């Protein structure tokens, strides 16, 4: 059985200062304008599941990036 992510909180990652993504069961699509932060949302999900962090992705002016999920 795969783990189910219900909510992702992202702070200080790329263009995202602070965001909360609430996910429902089934198919989820991430859409938006260029520069809206879609790549950072996918990057955050990768980090949540153990991906390697890149310090260059920390938002300029932030001390750190934080990814939390339930």
Secondary structure as the mmCIF struct_conf table of DSSP 4:
data_model
#
loop_
_struct_conf.conf_type_id
_struct_conf.id
_struct_conf.beg_label_comp_id
_struct_conf.beg_label_asym_id
_struct_conf.beg_label_seq_id
_struct_conf.end_label_comp_id
_struct_conf.end_label_asym_id
_struct_conf.end_label_seq_id
STRN STRN1 UNK A 7 UNK A 13
TURN_TY1_P TURN_TY1_P1 UNK A 14 UNK A 15
STRN STRN2 UNK A 16 UNK A 22
BEND BEND1 UNK A 25 UNK A 26
TURN_TY1_P TURN_TY1_P2 UNK A 34 UNK A 35
BEND BEND2 UNK A 36 UNK A 37
HELX_RH_AL_P HELX_RH_AL_P1 UNK A 38 UNK A 48
TURN_TY1_P TURN_TY1_P3 UNK A 49 UNK A 50
HELX_LH_PP_P HELX_LH_PP_P1 UNK A 51 UNK A 53
HELX_RH_3T_P HELX_RH_3T_P1 UNK A 55 UNK A 57
STRN STRN3 UNK A 58 UNK A 58
HELX_LH_PP_P HELX_LH_PP_P2 UNK A 59 UNK A 59
TURN_TY1_P TURN_TY1_P4 UNK A 60 UNK A 61
BEND BEND3 UNK A 63 UNK A 63
STRN STRN4 UNK A 66 UNK A 69
#
